[in-house]
C-alpha cells in the first residue's frame, strides 16, 4: 500500500458523530492494509496546526476525518508550504466523510464512506486545484467553494444557532434568512476585465460542484480545470428565491434568468468592509480582496 497516512480526526464533526464512528472506520482501513496513524483535534485550528507540523517533518499522506470543514483546515495547514511541490514532496489528501456536509467528495461519486474507503484502498490519486483567497488579514485556501450574500447568511445562522441540528439546521436557516432577504450591491473584476457591479442575492465562487451535502451549486465545475465557476444570483424577491431554491439540488437553478454563470482564473473583489464568507462549510468574516486559482496544487485520493 505504500507509505503511512496521517488521519486527522475532528471528534466534533457531524455534531459529535465523528467521535463515535472514527475508531471503527480507521480500524477497517487498517484491516484493509492501509497504514494509518491518528491525531485528534481538540479545538478550532488544530487540524491546520497538525497538518502543517506533519508536512514540515516529512509526512505527505493525510486523511481528513470529519466533514468539509475538517478538510478545509487540513488544506490550510498544507498550504502555502506545499505550493509548487512535486514528486515525493507533493501532499495527498484522502477523506473519511463523518461530518455534516461532506460535499467535496460528491464530485467524484456518491460521496459516502464506501467511496472514500475505495479511494484510500486503491490510492486513486488525482490532481486538484486550490483557490487562494487574499483578504485584509492575510490569505487562506479552499477546495470547495466560497459564497457571499444569502448563502453565507444561511451558513452563518446555521453554524451559530442550529449547528446541533446538523443538516436540518440549514433548512431552518434558509426559511429564517428568506424572511429577512435583502439583495445587496457587489463589485468585482473578472480576469482583469471591466469592473462589474450589480445588486445580488448571492455570489458563489466554486472549485467543485456541491455544497451543503447535496446541493449542486455549480453543475459544470471541474476541480482540475484551473478555473473557478462563478454563480451569481441577481436581485430576487422572497417568493422567487423560495421557488428557485429546490432547483439547486439538481443544478437546474443555473438556467433561471436571474442566475448568471461564468468562469475565471482570478477575481478581484471590491468590498467596502468585512463580509460573512461561507468557505467550505465554515463561516469566517474578512474583507475579501481577490480569489486566484492555484492549478493542481495538491492531490486528492477519491
C-alpha positions in Angstrom: 0.0 0.0 0.0 3.0 2.4 0.1 3.5 4.9 2.8 1.7 5.6 6.0 -1.2 8.0 6.2 -1.9 10.5 9.0 -5.6 10.6 9.9 -6.5 14.0 11.4 -9.8 13.3 13.3 -12.2 16.0 14.3 -14.3 14.4 17.0 -16.8 17.3 17.0 -17.7 16.8 13.3 -21.2 15.7 12.5 -22.5 17.0 15.8 -20.1 14.6 17.7 -20.9 11.6 15.5 -17.4 11.5 14.2 -16.0 10.7 17.7 -18.2 7.6 17.8 -17.6 6.4 14.2 -13.9 7.2 13.6 -12.3 4.4 15.6 -14.2 1.7 13.7 -13.6 3.4 10.4 -9.9 3.7 11.0 -9.7 0.0 12.2 -11.4 -1.0 8.9 -8.8 0.9 6.9 -6.0 -0.9 8.9 -7.6 -4.3 8.2 -7.7 -3.4 4.5 -4.0 -2.8 4.5 -3.9 1.0 4.7 -1.3 2.0 7.3 -2.7 4.8 9.4 -1.6 6.9 12.3 -4.2 9.0 14.2 -4.1 12.5 15.6 -7.2 14.1 17.1 -8.2 17.8 17.2 -9.3 19.5 20.4 -10.2 23.0 19.2 -10.7 25.1 16.0 -7.5 25.4 14.1 -5.9 22.2 15.4 -6.3 20.3 12.1 -4.3 23.1 10.4 -1.6 23.0 13.0 -1.3 19.2 13.0 -1.2 19.1 9.2 1.4 21.9 9.0 3.7 20.4 11.6 3.4 16.9 10.0 4.1 18.2 6.5 7.3 20.0 7.7 8.6 16.8 9.3 8.1 14.8 6.1 4.5 13.4 6.2 2.9 13.5 2.7 -0.3 11.5 3.0 -3.2 12.9 5.1 -6.8 11.8 5.7 -9.4 14.4 6.8 -11.7 12.5 9.2 -14.8 14.7 9.6 -16.6 17.0 7.2 -15.8 19.7 4.7 -14.6 22.0 7.5 -12.0 19.4 8.6 -10.7 19.1 5.1 -10.6 22.9 4.8 -8.4 23.2 7.9 -6.1 20.4 6.7 -5.7 22.2 3.3 -4.8 25.4 5.2 -2.2 23.5 7.1 -0.6 22.1 4.0 -0.6 25.4 2.1 1.3 27.6 1.4 4.2 25.4 2.5 3.4 22.7 -0.2 2.8 25.1 -3.1 4.9 24.1 -6.1 5.8 20.8 -4.5 6.4 17.9 -6.9 7.4 14.2 -6.7 7.8 12.9 -3.1 7.2 16.4 -1.6 3.7 16.6 -3.1 0.9 16.1 -0.5 -2.1 13.9 -1.0 -5.4 14.3 0.9 -7.9 11.5 1.4 -11.2 11.6 3.2 -13.4 9.8 5.7 -16.7 11.6 5.4 -18.0 11.6 9.0 -19.2 15.2 9.2 -22.4 17.0 8.3 -21.9 18.1 4.7 -19.2 16.1 3.0 -19.8 18.0 -0.2 -16.4 17.8 -1.9 -16.4 14.0 -2.3 -19.7 14.1 -4.3 -17.9 15.5 -7.3 -16.3 12.0 -7.7 -19.2 9.7 -6.8 -22.0 9.3 -4.2 -19.7 10.9 -1.5 -20.2 8.2 1.1 -17.8 6.2 3.3 -17.7 3.3 0.8 -16.4 5.6 -1.9 -13.8 7.1 0.4 -12.6 3.7 1.6 -12.2 2.5 -2.0 -10.2 5.7 -2.9 -7.8 5.1 0.0 -7.5 1.3 -0.5 -6.8 1.7 -4.2 -4.9 5.0 -3.8 -6.9 6.7 -6.5 -4.9 9.9 -6.7 -5.6 12.9 -8.9 -4.5 16.5 -9.1 -6.8 19.1 -7.5 -6.9 22.8 -7.9 -6.9 25.0 -4.8 -8.3 28.5 -4.6 -6.3 31.2 -2.7 -8.3 34.0 -1.0 -6.4 37.2 -0.2 -8.1 39.2 2.4 -7.4 42.2 4.7 -5.7 39.9 7.3 -3.7 37.6 5.1 -4.6 34.7 2.9 -6.3 31.3 3.1 -7.1 28.3 0.7 -10.1 26.2 -0.1 -11.1 23.3 -2.4 -14.9 23.5 -2.4 -16.4 27.0 -2.7 -16.7 30.5 -1.2 -20.1 32.2 -1.0 -21.2 35.7 0.0 -24.7 37.0 0.4 -27.7 34.8 1.2 -25.8 31.5 1.1 -23.3 32.9 3.6 -26.1 34.3 5.7 -27.7 30.9 5.9 -24.5 29.2 6.9 -23.8 31.8 9.5 -27.1 31.3 11.1 -26.9 27.5 10.9 -23.4 27.5 12.5 -24.3 29.9 15.2 -27.8 28.9 16.2 -28.6 25.4 14.8 -25.4 23.5 14.5 -26.6 20.8 16.8 -29.4 20.0 14.3 -26.9 19.1 11.6 -28.3 19.3 8.0 -31.7 20.1 9.3 -30.3 23.3 10.7 -29.6 24.6 7.2 -33.3 24.1 6.2 -34.4 26.1 9.2 -31.9 28.8 8.4 -33.0 29.0 4.8 -36.5 29.8 5.9 -35.5 32.4 8.5 -33.0 34.2 6.2 -35.5 34.3 3.4 -37.9 36.2 5.7 -35.3 39.0 6.0 -33.9 38.8 2.5 -32.3 42.0 1.3 -30.3 42.0 -2.0 -27.1 44.0 -1.8 -24.6 45.5 -4.2 -21.5 43.6 -5.2 -18.5 44.8 -7.2 -15.8 42.6 -8.8 -13.4 42.4 -11.7 -13.0 39.0 -13.5 -9.7 38.1 -15.1 -8.6 41.8 -15.4 -11.8 42.9 -17.3 -14.1 45.8 -16.6 -15.4 46.4 -13.1 -18.7 44.8 -12.7 -21.4 45.8 -10.3 -24.9 44.6 -9.6 -27.5 44.1 -6.9 -27.1 40.4 -5.9 -28.9 37.8 -3.7 -25.7 35.8 -3.5 -22.5 35.0 -5.3 -20.6 31.7 -5.1 -17.1 31.0 -6.4 -16.9 27.3 -6.9 -14.0 24.9 -7.4 -16.3 21.9 -7.1 -19.9 21.3 -7.8 -21.6 20.6 -4.5 -22.3 22.5 -1.3 -24.4 21.7 1.8 -24.1 18.0 1.1 -26.3 17.5 -1.9 -26.9 21.0 -3.4 -25.3 21.2 -6.8 -24.3 24.8 -6.8 -22.1 24.7 -9.8 -23.1 21.8 -12.1 -20.3 22.4 -14.6 -17.4 22.9 -12.2 -14.3 20.8 -12.5 -11.7 20.5 -9.7 -8.9 20.2 -12.2 -9.6 22.7 -14.9 -7.7 25.6 -13.5 -10.8 27.8 -13.2 -13.4 28.9 -10.8 -17.1 28.7 -11.7 -18.8 31.9 -10.7 -22.5 31.5 -9.9 -24.3 34.9 -9.4 -27.9 35.3 -8.4 -29.2 38.7 -9.2 -31.8 40.6 -7.2 -34.6 38.2 -6.2 -37.7 38.6 -4.1 -38.6 36.1 -1.3 -41.1 34.2 -3.3 -38.8 33.9 -6.3 -36.0 32.7 -4.1 -38.2 30.0 -2.4 -39.3 28.8 -5.8 -35.7 28.7 -7.1 -34.2 27.0 -4.1 -35.4 23.4 -4.7 -33.8 23.5 -8.2 -30.3 23.8 -6.7 -30.4 20.1 -5.7 -30.4 19.2 -9.4 -28.3 22.1 -10.6 -31.1 23.4 -12.8 -31.1 26.8 -11.0 -28.4 27.9 -13.3 -31.0 28.1 -16.2 -33.1 30.7 -14.4 -32.9 34.2 -15.9 -31.8 35.7 -12.6 -28.7 33.4 -12.4 -25.5 34.3 -14.3 -22.7 31.8 -14.7 -19.1 32.4 -15.8 -15.6 31.1 -15.3 -12.5 32.8 -14.1 -8.9 32.2 -13.1 -8.8 35.3 -10.9 -11.4 37.6 -9.4 -10.6 40.9 -7.8 -13.2 41.9 -5.2 -14.2 45.5 -4.2 -15.8 45.1 -0.8 -16.1 48.2 1.4 -15.7 46.3 4.6 -15.7 42.8 6.2 -18.3 40.3 5.0 -19.5 37.0 6.3 -17.9 34.4 4.0 -19.0 30.8 3.8 -15.9 28.8 2.9 -16.1 25.0 2.5 -18.9 24.9 5.0 -17.2 27.2 7.6 -18.1 30.8 8.3 -15.4 33.4 8.6 -15.5 37.2 8.5 -13.0 39.1 6.3 -12.8 41.9 3.8 -12.0 39.8 0.7 -9.6 41.3 -1.8 -9.0 38.6 -4.5 -9.5 35.0 -5.5 -7.0 33.1 -7.6 -6.9 29.5 -8.7 -3.7 27.6 -8.0 -3.9 24.9 -10.6 -3.2 21.3 -9.4 -1.8 22.5 -6.1 -2.4 19.2 -4.2 -3.5 15.6 -5.0 -6.7 14.2 -3.6 -7.4 10.5 -3.0 -11.0 10.0 -4.2 
